[in-house]
C-alpha cells in the first residue's frame, strides 16, 4: 500500500479530466451506416 493518502484522489481526478477532455487528438472513425434509398410515399 502506498504512503500517499491522496494518490487515489489524484487518480480519480486525472481519469475524470481525461474523460471530459475534448477528443481532438484522436479522431474517432464512425462506421458508415448503409444508405437506404428513401421510400416513396403511397407504395
MOPAC internal coordinates of N, CA, C and O (Angstrom, degrees):
PM7 1SCF
backbone

  N    0.0000 0     0.00 0     0.00 0    0    0    0
  C    1.4599 1     0.00 0     0.00 0    1    0    0
  C    1.5272 1   108.99 1     0.00 0    2    1    0
  O    1.2310 1   122.11 1   -35.43 1    3    2    1
  N    1.3106 1   113.56 1   144.57 1    3    2    1
  C    1.4645 1   117.84 1  -177.08 1    5    3    2
  C    1.5299 1   111.59 1   -80.02 1    6    5    3
  O    1.2310 1   120.68 1   -22.76 1    7    6    5
  N    1.3076 1   116.31 1   157.24 1    7    6    5
  C    1.4566 1   120.92 1   178.57 1    9    7    6
  C    1.5199 1   112.16 1   -88.56 1   10    9    7
  O    1.2310 1   120.18 1   176.89 1   11   10    9
  N    1.3359 1   117.26 1    -3.11 1   11   10    9
  C    1.4536 1   121.48 1  -176.93 1   13   11   10
  C    1.5316 1   109.71 1   -93.69 1   14   13   11
  O    1.2310 1   119.56 1   -71.80 1   15   14   13
  N    1.3169 1   118.45 1   108.20 1   15   14   13
  C    1.4682 1   119.66 1  -178.23 1   17   15   14
  C    1.5230 1   112.92 1   -70.06 1   18   17   15
  O    1.2310 1   119.76 1   163.73 1   19   18   17
  N    1.3408 1   118.07 1   -16.27 1   19   18   17
  C    1.4572 1   120.91 1  -178.12 1   21   19   18
  C    1.5323 1   113.00 1   -99.30 1   22   21   19
  O    1.2310 1   120.34 1  -174.64 1   23   22   21
  N    1.3146 1   116.96 1     5.36 1   23   22   21
  C    1.4652 1   119.63 1  -177.86 1   25   23   22
  C    1.5297 1   110.97 1   -62.70 1   26   25   23
  O    1.2310 1   120.28 1   137.58 1   27   26   25
  N    1.3215 1   117.08 1   -42.42 1   27   26   25
  C    1.4687 1   120.27 1  -179.28 1   29   27   26
  C    1.5208 1   110.16 1   -66.70 1   30   29   27
  O    1.2310 1   120.66 1   137.64 1   31   30   29
  N    1.3318 1   116.34 1   -42.36 1   31   30   29
  C    1.4617 1   119.73 1   179.05 1   33   31   30
  C    1.5240 1   111.09 1   -61.25 1   34   33   31
  O    1.2310 1   120.41 1   136.33 1   35   34   33
  N    1.3239 1   116.83 1   -43.67 1   35   34   33
  C    1.4695 1   119.78 1   178.60 1   37   35   34
  C    1.5147 1   111.06 1   -63.73 1   38   37   35
  O    1.2310 1   120.20 1   139.74 1   39   38   37
  N    1.3322 1   117.23 1   -40.26 1   39   38   37
  C    1.4618 1   120.36 1   179.77 1   41   39   38
  C    1.5295 1   110.37 1   -64.07 1   42   41   39
  O    1.2310 1   120.34 1   139.04 1   43   42   41
  N    1.3300 1   116.95 1   -40.96 1   43   42   41
  C    1.4638 1   119.75 1   179.00 1   45   43   42
  C    1.5276 1   111.08 1   -65.92 1   46   45   43
  O    1.2310 1   120.43 1   137.68 1   47   46   45
  N    1.3232 1   116.78 1   -42.32 1   47   46   45
  C    1.4596 1   119.39 1   178.80 1   49   47   46
  C    1.5239 1   111.37 1   -65.49 1   50   49   47
  O    1.2310 1   120.56 1   141.51 1   51   50   49
  N    1.3233 1   116.53 1   -38.49 1   51   50   49
  C    1.4666 1   120.28 1   179.07 1   53   51   50
  C    1.5255 1   110.24 1   -65.30 1   54   53   51
  O    1.2310 1   120.59 1   138.34 1   55   54   53
  N    1.3256 1   116.48 1   -41.66 1   55   54   53
  C    1.4657 1   120.02 1  -179.89 1   57   55   54
  C    1.5279 1   110.44 1   -66.58 1   58   57   55
  O    1.2310 1   120.35 1   139.14 1   59   58   57
  N    1.3219 1   116.94 1   -40.86 1   59   58   57
  C    1.4646 1   120.38 1   179.53 1   61   59   58
  C    1.5266 1   110.72 1   -65.84 1   62   61   59
  O    1.2310 1   120.37 1   139.35 1   63   62   61
  N    1.3268 1   116.90 1   -40.65 1   63   62   61
  C    1.4634 1   120.08 1   178.87 1   65   63   62
  C    1.5247 1   110.72 1   -65.06 1   66   65   63
  O    1.2310 1   120.29 1   139.61 1   67   66   65
  N    1.3186 1   117.06 1   -40.39 1   67   66   65
  C    1.4639 1   120.52 1   178.80 1   69   67   66
  C    1.5226 1   110.49 1   -66.57 1   70   69   67
  O    1.2310 1   120.51 1   144.34 1   71   70   69
  N    1.3370 1   116.63 1   -35.66 1   71   70   69
  C    1.4571 1   120.16 1  -179.06 1   73   71   70
  C    1.5207 1   111.16 1   -69.57 1   74   73   71
  O    1.2310 1   120.31 1   145.76 1   75   74   73
  N    1.3350 1   117.01 1   -34.24 1   75   74   73
  C    1.4645 1   120.81 1  -176.93 1   77   75   74
  C    1.5207 1   112.96 1   -93.63 1   78   77   75
  O    1.2310 1   120.05 1   177.39 1   79   78   77
  N    1.3152 1   117.50 1    -2.61 1   79   78   77
  C    1.4642 1   119.75 1  -178.21 1   81   79   78
  C    1.5269 1   109.74 1   -72.66 1   82   81   79
  O    1.2310 1   120.21 1   -32.87 1   83   82   81
  N    1.3307 1   117.19 1   147.13 1   83   82   81
  C    1.4717 1   119.03 1   176.02 1   85   83   82
  C    1.5172 1   110.38 1   -65.58 1   86   85   83
  O    1.2310 1   120.85 1   -39.75 1   87   86   85
  N    1.3177 1   115.98 1   140.25 1   87   86   85
  C    1.4650 1   121.04 1  -174.35 1   89   87   86
  C    1.5274 1   110.40 1   -96.16 1   90   89   87
  O    1.2310 1   120.04 1  -125.32 1   91   90   89
  N    1.3314 1   117.53 1    54.68 1   91   90   89
  C    1.4602 1   119.76 1  -179.08 1   93   91   90
  C    1.5174 1   112.22 1   -77.99 1   94   93   91
  O    1.2310 1   120.26 1   150.69 1   95   94   93
  N    1.3458 1   117.10 1   -29.31 1   95   94   93
  C    1.4617 1   119.94 1  -176.49 1   97   95   94
  C    1.5282 1   111.27 1   -71.04 1   98   97   95
  O    1.2310 1   120.33 1   146.24 1   99   98   97
  N    1.3456 1   116.98 1   -33.76 1   99   98   97
  C    1.4561 1   120.55 1  -176.14 1  101   99   98
  C    1.5256 1   108.78 1  -114.85 1  102  101   99
  O    1.2310 1   120.11 1   -83.16 1  103  102  101
  N    1.3246 1   117.40 1    96.84 1  103  102  101
  C    1.4674 1   118.06 1   178.55 1  105  103  102
  C    1.5222 1   110.53 1   -69.89 1  106  105  103
  O    1.2310 1   121.21 1   -52.84 1  107  106  105
  N    1.3287 1   115.29 1   127.16 1  107  106  105
  C    1.4575 1   119.16 1  -179.13 1  109  107  106
  C    1.5258 1   108.71 1   -85.45 1  110  109  107
  O    1.2310 1   120.95 1   -50.89 1  111  110  109
  N    1.3077 1   115.79 1   129.11 1  111  110  109
  C    1.4592 1   120.98 1  -179.80 1  113  111  110
  C    1.5167 1   107.65 1   -92.70 1  114  113  111
  O    1.2310 1   121.24 1   -68.65 1  115  114  113
  N    1.3272 1   115.24 1   111.35 1  115  114  113
  C    1.4603 1   118.87 1   178.29 1  117  115  114
  C    1.5131 1   108.99 1   -85.88 1  118  117  115
  O    1.2310 1   121.19 1   -38.89 1  119  118  117
  N    1.3174 1   115.34 1   141.11 1  119  118  117
  C    1.4610 1   119.22 1   178.85 1  121  119  118
  C    1.5165 1   108.90 1   -70.81 1  122  121  119
  O    1.2310 1   120.09 1   -51.06 1  123  122  121
  N    1.3184 1   117.43 1   128.94 1  123  122  121
  C    1.4651 1   118.69 1   179.47 1  125  123  122
  C    1.5243 1   110.47 1   -68.16 1  126  125  123
  O    1.2310 1   121.61 1   -48.23 1  127  126  125
  N    1.3275 1   114.52 1   131.77 1  127  126  125
  C    1.4678 1   118.39 1   178.34 1  129  127  126
  C    1.5226 1   108.15 1   -78.01 1  130  129  127
  O    1.2310 1   119.92 1   -36.82 1  131  130  129
  N    1.3142 1   117.75 1   143.18 1  131  130  129
  C    1.4730 1   119.27 1   177.92 1  133  131  130
  C    1.5150 1   110.14 1   -63.79 1  134  133  131
  O    1.2310 1   121.27 1   -49.79 1  135  134  133
  N    1.3134 1   115.18 1   130.21 1  135  134  133
  C    1.4580 1   120.11 1  -177.35 1  137  135  134
  C    1.5272 1   109.61 1   -82.45 1  138  137  135
  O    1.2310 1   121.55 1   -54.99 1  139  138  137
  N    1.3370 1   114.65 1   125.01 1  139  138  137
  C    1.4606 1   119.13 1   175.03 1  141  139  138
  C    1.5145 1   108.56 1   -99.38 1  142  141  139
  O    1.2310 1   120.04 1   -39.54 1  143  142  141
  N    1.3154 1   117.53 1   140.46 1  143  142  141
  C    1.4715 1   118.02 1   175.34 1  145  143  142
  C    1.5158 1   109.49 1   -64.91 1  146  145  143
  O    1.2310 1   118.96 1   -36.61 1  147  146  145
  N    1.3149 1   119.60 1   143.39 1  147  146  145
  C    1.4693 1   121.03 1  -179.37 1  149  147  146
  C    1.5144 1   110.59 1   -63.21 1  150  149  147
  O    1.2310 1   121.51 1   -44.08 1  151  150  149
  N    1.3291 1   114.71 1   135.92 1  151  150  149
  C    1.4697 1   118.98 1  -179.88 1  153  151  150
  C    1.5200 1   109.59 1   -72.75 1  154  153  151
  O    1.2310 1   121.47 1   -42.44 1  155  154  153
  N    1.3314 1   114.80 1   137.56 1  155  154  153
  C    1.4566 1   118.94 1   179.74 1  157  155  154
  C    1.5291 1   109.35 1   -81.06 1  158  157  155
  O    1.2310 1   119.95 1   -44.75 1  159  158  157
  N    1.3197 1   117.71 1   135.25 1  159  158  157
  C    1.4763 1   119.09 1   179.71 1  161  159  158
  C    1.5304 1   111.24 1   -69.65 1  162  161  159
  O    1.2310 1   121.36 1   -33.74 1  163  162  161
  N    1.3241 1   115.00 1   146.26 1  163  162  161
  C    1.4604 1   119.59 1   177.66 1  165  163  162
  C    1.5108 1   113.69 1    87.66 1  166  165  163
  O    1.2310 1   119.62 1  -168.39 1  167  166  165
  N    1.3169 1   118.34 1    11.61 1  167  166  165
  C    1.4709 1   118.41 1   178.88 1  169  167  166
  C    1.4932 1   110.50 1  -107.95 1  170  169  167
  O    1.2310 1   120.10 1   180.00 1  171  170  169

